[in-house]
């Protein structure tokens, strides 16, 4: 391998390293949102099982899980308000 090719490979590795460092923070936040949405999914599922005895049901889909996952308790209140008023 000549010096120019070696320099090109080193520069490519440097660019990939810098891009991964810049994206690492965003990926960490996306991971947190994904985990919170997964917990929200199981929480809505549990509410639907318990609410089945009383005739209460919340739609269980990606939109509701993401809403509750991102917003937390206000997201639950938002979903309940939409369910109640619509």
C-alpha positions in Angstrom: 0.0 0.0 0.0 1.4 3.4 -0.9 1.3 6.4 1.3 -1.7 8.1 -0.5 -3.9 5.0 0.0 -2.8 4.7 3.6 -3.6 8.4 4.1 -7.0 8.0 2.5 -7.9 5.0 4.7 -6.8 6.9 7.8 -8.9 9.9 6.8 -11.9 7.7 6.2 -11.5 6.1 9.6 -11.2 9.5 11.2 -14.4 10.8 9.5 -16.3 7.7 10.6 -15.0 8.1 14.1 -16.0 11.8 14.3 -19.5 11.0 12.8 -20.1 8.2 15.4 -19.0 10.5 18.2 -21.5 13.2 17.0 -24.3 10.7 16.6 -23.6 8.9 19.9 -25.5 11.5 22.0 -28.5 11.3 19.7 -28.5 7.5 19.6 -28.4 7.5 23.4 -31.6 9.6 23.5 -33.3 7.4 20.9 -32.5 4.4 23.0 -34.0 6.1 26.1 -37.2 6.9 24.1 -37.3 3.3 22.8 -37.0 1.9 26.3 -39.6 4.3 27.7 -42.0 3.5 24.9 -41.5 -0.2 25.5 -42.4 0.3 29.2 -45.4 2.4 28.1 -46.5 -0.3 25.8 -46.6 -2.8 28.6 -48.2 -0.3 30.9 -51.0 0.3 28.4 -51.4 -3.4 27.9 -51.8 -3.9 31.7 -54.3 -1.1 31.8 -56.3 -2.7 29.0 -56.3 -6.1 30.9 -57.4 -4.5 34.1 -59.8 -2.2 32.4 -61.4 -5.1 30.6 -63.3 -5.9 33.7 -64.8 -2.4 33.7 -65.3 -2.0 29.9 -62.3 0.5 29.6 -59.9 0.2 26.8 -57.0 2.4 25.4 -55.9 1.8 21.9 -52.5 0.0 21.9 -50.4 1.1 19.0 -47.2 2.7 18.2 -48.6 6.2 18.4 -50.0 5.8 21.9 -46.8 4.0 23.1 -44.6 6.8 21.7 -46.8 9.5 23.2 -46.7 8.0 26.6 -43.0 7.1 26.2 -42.0 10.6 25.2 -44.3 12.6 27.5 -44.6 10.3 30.5 -47.4 11.0 32.9 -48.8 14.0 30.8 -48.9 11.6 27.9 -51.1 9.2 29.8 -53.3 12.1 30.7 -53.4 13.3 27.1 -54.4 9.8 25.8 -57.1 9.6 28.5 -58.4 13.1 27.7 -58.6 12.2 24.0 -60.4 9.0 24.8 -62.8 10.7 27.1 -63.6 13.7 24.9 -63.8 12.0 21.5 
